[in-house]
Amino acid sequence: MPDLKLAKLPDRTPVKMTIAVLPDLHARLDAYGRAYAQSYGSAEPIAELIPAMLNAFLDSDREFAKLLRSPPTDRN
């Protein structure tokens, strides 16, 4: 087996999820989409923005990052 510096790429098969949001959240997501378009000069579908928004949220959650770094505990 070759000794490559680049490890095998992880699975990148998208997982489709369907969610229902309340009307106020839908309105805020639409407003965010308009703000995004105004800031960057191109509109993107909300469905394309939401995964990036969720990634940014999870990446910025320090308590969640600590939880992921801590060893699993026996919860029995």
N, C-alpha and C positions, 0 to 999 in steps of 0.2 A: 504494500500500500504506500502511495507517495506521502512524503512528509511535507504537506503544504501548510503555509502559515494561516491560510483562510480555512476556518472550520466549515463543516458541512452546513449549508444554510438551513434554518429552521423551516417548518411547514408554514407556508404563506397562503394557504387556501383560505379565502375569506369565508367567514361564518355569517350567514344572513340571519338577522334578528328582526322581529317585528315588535314594536312597543306602542302603547297608547299613552298619550300625554294629555294633561288637562288643558283647556283652552288658554289659560293664562300663560302656561309654559310655551305653548305653540306660538302665541303672539310674541313672546320674548325671543324665541328662536328665529322667527321671521324678522324681528327688529335687528337681531344680531347679524343675520344674513345681509340685511341692507347696510348695516355699519361696515361689515366686511367688504362689500362691494364698493362702498364709498372710499374706504381706506386703501384698497388695493387695485381699484379700477376694473375689477372683473367680478361678476356675480358667480357664485358657486351654489349648487343646490344644497339645501339644509342637510339632506341625507349624506352629503359629502363632508360637510363641516362637523357634524356630530361626532364621528369617530375621532377626529383630531381634537375636538373639545374634550372628549372623555379621556383621551391620552394625556392631554395637558393637565387636566384635573388630577388624575391618578399620579402623574409624575410630580406634581407639586404638593401632594399630601404627605407630609413628613411622618405622621403617625403610621400611616399605611406602609411607608417605606421601612420604618423600624420594625413593624410587624413582619414584613417579608424577610428581613434580615435575621430575625430572631429564630432560634431553633424551635421546631415544633414541640409542643408540650403534650404530655399524656393527659388527656381530658376524660379518662374513664373514672 
